C-alpha cells in the first residue's frame, strides 16, 4: 500500500536527521558542488580551446573549408566541393557557411565554430558517462575530454573533425536513451544524427556500422524494437544513397601506406599521451572498470553499457584497417578515427572510479600532466605553420608605401614548396591570402618561375620545413636575388642549433623598381 503524504514527510525528516548525524552534505549542497565542478571543467575546456585560436594563418585543408563556406550560396558550395575537397562531404561546410554569415569570414570566425563544437562535446561526454554509469564517471570523462590533446587540437581548426566528434557523441547519447524509452522524437533525432555523420565525412559510414553492431549486441536491453530500428536504417540508407557514389569515385588526396597491426593497437595512445607503457597502464585501468571477480572468474560489469562503449571504441578503427587491407588505404591519420576518443575516455573514467582514492588521484594527475604537456608541445608551441596571412599583410603595406615595387603595382609571388611532391598545399594557401590582386604561381622543377609581366615585381617565397632545416638547407643561393627582405619564422632548437620554420622571401634583382 502506498504510504500517506504525512508518512512520506516523516520519512523525509528522518532521512535529513540521519544525513546530518552522519555528517553527509545536504542534497542542495551536493548539487551545488557538482555544478561547480562541472563549471570548472567547462572553464578549462574553454581556455584550452580558445587560447591562441587565431595565432596561425589557415593551412591548406582549412583554406579549402573556408573557400567552400565563403561561396555565395549552397548550390555554389556543392559545385565547388567536387573540385577542391577530397572528402566530398558537404554538411559541415554548409553549416559553416551559415556560421560565417553571422560572425564574419575571418580565420577566427571560421575556427570558432570548431571550438564551440569541442566545448559542447565535453558536456555531452559528461551526460553520457552519467547516464551509462554514474555521476563520478561523467565528471572524470568530462575532465579527460577537456584535456584530450587531439580533441583540443582539432577544436582549433576549421575542418569538420570537431563537428564529427560532437555528432558521434550525440548519436550515442540518443542510442543510450533507448534503454528507457523510444519516442518518435528520439527516433527522428537518431536518424538525423546517423545521416549527418555520413554527410559530414565518408568515414562516418564506419560509425553507422558500429551503431548497427551495438544494436545487435544489446537490443534485448533496449526499448527500440527491431522493426523501428530497421526502419531507421532504411531511412538512413535512402538519405545517403544519392551521395555515397561521390565518396567512392576517387581516391585519397595523399597516398597512405599500409600500416602494421601495431599501429591499430596503438590508436588510443594520443588520447592521453605518453608511450606504449602508458597505454598499457590505461588498459589496466579500463579493465578494472570493465571486470569484477566472481569467485575465481572475471565477469563483465554493466555488460550493456560496457558493450556499447567497447563497440564504439573498437569497431570503427578495426573496420577502417580491414577495409584498407582489401580496398583503398584509409587507415592512418589520427584525425580519421578521432571520433572514438570519447568512448575510450569514458571507459578510462569508469576504471578510475573503481580504484582506491589515493591511486585514483595519482593516476589522474599523471594523465593530466601527460595531456597538458602534449597540448603545449603539439599545439601552443607548434612552429611548422607557414604564416601566409602575415606575409599578405606585410606585402599590402609595402605595396601602398611603394617599397617593394612601383606604387600599387601587382606582385608576382613564386612559391617554392617545402615538399615538391605535394606543392598544392602551400600554393593554394598562398593564393587564399594573396590573390587578388597579386599573382601566385608555382616554381617549376628547375626553380625558375613561369614567365611574368616585365613591369611586375617578382618575389620568391621559400617554404622551409623542419626536415629541410635539419638536412642543412640554411642559406639559399644568392645568385640573382636580394638578401631576405621578409622572414616570418619561429625559432626552435635542435641539438643546440637554432632552426627556422616558415617563410623566407627574396626579391629578384632584375625586377626591382621603385627604390
N, C-alpha and C positions, 0 to 999 in steps of 0.2 A: 504494500500500500504506500502511496506517495506521502511523505511527511508534510505536515501542515506548514503554513508560512511561518508561524511563531516558532515551531521546532527548527526550521531552517535558520532562523535568526539566532536561536540558542547555539546551534552547531557552529555558525559563523563566529559568534563571540568566543566560544570555546577554542576554535582554531586560532583566533587572534591572540588569546591568552597564552596558548601553547607556543605560538610563534615568538611572542615576547619573552616567555620564560626560557626558551632555547637560545635566545639571542639572535634569531634569524631576522633578516630585514623584512620590513613590511612590503606587500606586493607593489605599492606605488614607488617605493624606493628602488626595488629591484628593476622595475620598468624604466625608471629614470637612469639607472646605471647602465642598463642595456642600450638605451637610446644614446646616452653619452658615449659609450664605447663605439657604437656604430658611426656616430658623427665623427669621432676621432679617426676611424678607418677611412671614412669618406674624405676627410681633410687630407690625409696622407696620399690617398689616390689622386685627388685633385692637384696637389702640389707637384707630385711626380710627373703628372701628365701635362701640366701647363708650363712647367719650368723650361725655359728655352725653347718654347714651341715654335718660335719664328726665327731661331738663330741661324739656320741654314737656308739657302735657297733650295727650290724644289729640284729633285733629281729626276731622271728620265721617266720612270713609271709614274711619279707624281705629276709631271708635266702632261703625260698622256691623260690622266684623270681630269686635270684641270682644263685641258683643251676641250674635252668632251663636255664637262659641266658648263663651260662658257659658251657653248653653241646657243643659237637663237631660240631653239625650241626642241622638244623631244624628237621630232622627225629628223631634224638636222643631226641630233646626237646619234641616233640609230644609224644614220648614213655614214657618219664619220667613224663610228665604233668599229666597223669591219675593216677599216683602213689602218688604224693606228693601235688598237688594243688587242693584244694577243689572247686575252681571256674571252673576248666577245660577250662578256656578261654586262647587261645594261642597268640592272636595278640600282646599284649603288650610285652610278653616275647620274641617273635620273633624279634620285633623291638629293644628291649633292647639287644638282642644277637648281633645284628649288631653294636649297640652303644658301647658296651664294647670291641668289636673287635678294634674299633678306639681309645678308650680312656682308655683302661685297665680294669682290673677286681677288682679294689679297691672298698671299700664301697663308697668313694666319687664319683667315676666314675658312679657307679650304681645310686646313688641318684641324680646326676647332671641332668640326663635326666628328672626326675620329676620336678626339679627346672626350667629347660628350658620350660617345658610344662606350668608350673604355670605362668611364666613371659609372655609367648605368650598369655595366656588366658586373661591377663589384657588388651592387645592390642585389642583382638577380642571383648571383652566386650565394650571397648571404641567405636569400629566400630559399634557394634550392637545398642548401645544407640544413636549414631549419626544418623544411618540410620532409626531407628524406630521413633525417636523423634527429637532431635536437638543436637547441639554441647555441650551445658552445661550438658545435661543429660548423654552424652557419657563420659564426663570428670568426673562427680560425680560418675557414675557407675564404671569407672576405679579406682577411689580412693577407693571406698568401696571394690572392688575386691582385690586391692593391699594389704589391711589390714585385709581382712576377715580371722579370726583365723583358721577355718578348711582348707581353701584353702592354707594358709601358711603351716600348719602342714603337709598336705599330699603332698605338693611340696618338702618335705624333707624326703620322704620315697621312697623306690624302687618299691612300689606296683603300681598298674595301675590306682589309683584313680585320680591323677592329669591329666593323659593322657585321662581318661574318660571325665573329665570336659572340656578339650580342644576340644575333638571330638564333644561333645554335643554343645558347643558354635559355632563351625564351621558349624555344621549341621543346626542350627537355623539361622545362618547368610546367608547360601545359601537359606534357606526357605524364608527369608525376601526379598532376591533379586528377588524372583519370582513375587513380586509385580510389578516389572518394566520390566523384560524380563525373558524368559525361554529358554536359549540357550542350545544346545546339550551338551556343556561343563559343564554347571551348573547342568544339569540332571544327567550326569555321576558322577559328584562330589557328588551330593545328594545321589545317590545310593551307592557309595563307603562309604560315611560317616555313613549312616544308617547301612550298613552291618558291618562296622568297630565297631560300638557301640555294636552290638551283639557279635562279636568275641572278644571284649575286656572284657566283663563281662556279665553273663546271665541277669543281671538286665537292661542291655541295651534294652532288649525287651520292657520294660515299657516305655522307652523314645521313641522308634519307635512307640508305640501305641499312645503316646502323640502327635507325629507328625501327625498321621492319624486323631486324633480328631481335631487338629488345622486346618488341611486342610478342614475338613468337615464344620468347623465353619466360615472360611474366604475365601473359594475357589472362591467366586464371585469377590473378590478383587485381585485375582492372575491371572497372565498370563499363569500359568501352567494348561492346560486343564485336564479334568478328565481322558481321555484316557492315556495321558502321565503319570499322577500320578499313575494310576493303573498299567501301565507297570513297573514303578519303584518299586512299592510294590511287584509285582510278581517277579521281578528280585532279590529283597532282600530276599524274601521267598525261591527262588530256591538256592540262595547263602548260606543261613544259614541252610537249611533243613538237610544237612548231619551232621551238628554239634550239633543241638539243642538236639537230644536224649542224648548226653553226659551230658547235663545240667540237665536232668530230671531223670537220673538213680541213683541218690544218694541224700542224704540229706545234710544239712549244717554241717560243721566241729564241730560246737558247738551248743547245743540246745538253742533256743531263746524262751523267754516267750511270751505269747500273751499280748501285751500292751493295756492299756485302751485308749479310744479315745483321751484323753487329751494329750497323747504323740504325736499323729498325729498332733494335733493343735499346739503343742509346737516345731515342727520341725525347724522353722526358728530362734529360739532363738540364736542358736550357731553362726549364720552368722554375728551377730553384737556383741553379748554378753549381759550380764545383766540378767534380770529375766522376769517374765510374764508382769510386768508393762512396761518394755522397749519394749517388744513385742507388747503390746497394743499401745504404742506411735508410733512404726514403722508402725503398721496397719493404724493408723490415718493419718500418713504422706503419705502412699501409697494411701489411699482413696482420699486424697487431689489431688493427681495427676491423679487418675482414673476418678473422677466425677467432674462435674460442675453443678451449679444450673441454670436451665432453667425455669423461673417462680418460682414455688414452688416445682418443682420436680427435683431430681438429674438425670443427664444424663451422660452416659459414654462418655468421651472424647477420641478421637483417638481410636475408637472401634476396628479396625482391629489390631493395634499394641498392645492394651491392652489385647485383647483376646488371642493373640499369647503368650504373657508373662504369663498371668494367667494360660493358659493351660500347659505351660512348668513348671510352679511352682507347680501347684496343682495335675495334672493328675498322674505323676509317684508315689509320695508317697501314694496317695489315692489308686492307683492300687495295690501297694505292701501291703497296710494294708488290703484291701479287700481279696486279694489272701491269706494272712496269716490267715484269718478267715475261709477259706474253704479248704486250702491245707497246704503245709509246711509253717512254720513260717519263713518269710524272712524280715519282717519289724522290725527295731530296731536300729542296729548300725548306727551312723550318717554318716559314710562313704558311706553307701549303697545308700543314697539319696542326697549326696553332690552335684551331678550334676545339682540340681535345684537352687543352690545358686546364680549363675549369674543372672538368671531371676528375682529372688526376689530382688537382689541388684539394678538392673536396674529400677525396679518398685519403689524402695525406692528413687533412684536418681531422677526419674521423679517427684515424690511427693515433694521432697526437692526443686526442681527448681520452683515449683509453690508457695512456701511460701515467705513471705516478707524477705528481706535481713537479718536483724538482727536475726530473728527467725531461718532462714536457717542456718546461721553460728553457732548459739548457739547449734542447734540440731546436726549439723555435728561435732562440737567439742566434744560434749558428746559421739557421736557414735564412733569417732576415739579413744577417751580415753578408752572406754569400750573394743574396739577391741584390742588395743595395750596392755592393762592390761591383757587381756585374753591370748594373744600371749606370753607375758612374763611369766605368771603363768603356762600355759599348755605346752609350748614348750621350751623356753630357761631355765626355772627354774625347768624343769621336772627332777625327781630324781628316777624314778622307773625302769629304764632300766638296766638289768644285763650286765656288761661290759665284755663279754667273749673275746673280741678282746685283751683288755689289759692283761687279765689273760693268754691268749695264748702267748703273747709276753713275759710276765714275766716267764712263765714256760719254754719256749725255752731258755731263757737266763740262768735260773737256771740249766737246763739240761747240757748246754755247760760248765758251771762252776763246775758241779758236786756237787751242794749244796743240792739238794733235794734227790738225789739218786746217784747210780754209774754213772760215766760219760756216757752220750749218751744212757742211758738205757731208754726203753719206760716207760710211766707212765700210770697207770690205774686211770681214773678220775670217781668217783662215784657221780652222780648228785642227790641231794635231792631237788626236785622241791618245789617251794613255794605253788603250788596248786596240790596235788596228783591226782585230778580229771582229769587234763589236763597236764600230765607230758611231753608229746611230745614236747611242745613248747620249754622248756629250754634244753632238751636233744639234740634236733636237732640243736639248735643254738650252743650248746657246740661242737657238732661233726663238725660243719662247720668250726669253728675256731681252733679246736684241732686235728682233725683226717685228715690224718695221721700226725705224727707217733703214737700218743697216742691213747689209747683205752678209749672210753667214754661209760659208762653203767649207767643204772638207778638203784637206790637203791630200794630194794624190800619193801614190806609193813612193815616189821619189822625194816627197817632202815639199814639192813646189805647189803653189796654188794654181787654181784654174785661172784663165785669163780674166783680168779685171779692167774696168774703165780706167784710162790713163789719169783722169782728173781725181780719182778717188784714192784716199789714203788706204794703205793696207796694213793690218795688224795681224801678227801671227800669235795665236794663243796655244801654248803648250800645256797639256793636262798631265800633270805628274802624279803617278801612283806610288804607293809605298814600295811596291816591288821594283819600280824603276829606280827609285832613290837608293834602295839597298843594293841594286846592281851597279851603282856607281855613276848614274846619269845625274850629275850635279851642274855641270857647266855646258850649256848648249852652244853650238857653233855661232861665232860672231860674224861670220862671213856674210856681208850684205845686210846686217841687222844692227840696230842700235843696242845699247845696254838695256836691260829690262826697264820699261817705263811704268809698269804697274805690276804689282805682285801681291796676290792675295793668297796667303798660305799659312796654315797653322804649323807651329813647330812642335815636333815630338823628338824624343831622344831614343836612340837605339845603340846600345853598347857605347854610350858616352859621346855619340856623334849626333849633332842636330840634323834633323831631316825636315824637308819641306814638302807639304802636300797641297795640291790645289792648282792654281793657275799662274803661269808666268807669261806676260805679254811683251812682245818685242815689235818694234816698228821697222818696216822695210825702208832702208835709207833712200832707195831710188824713188820712193813715192812721197817723201816728206815735203810738206809745204806749209806755209803759214807761220813759221817760227824763225 
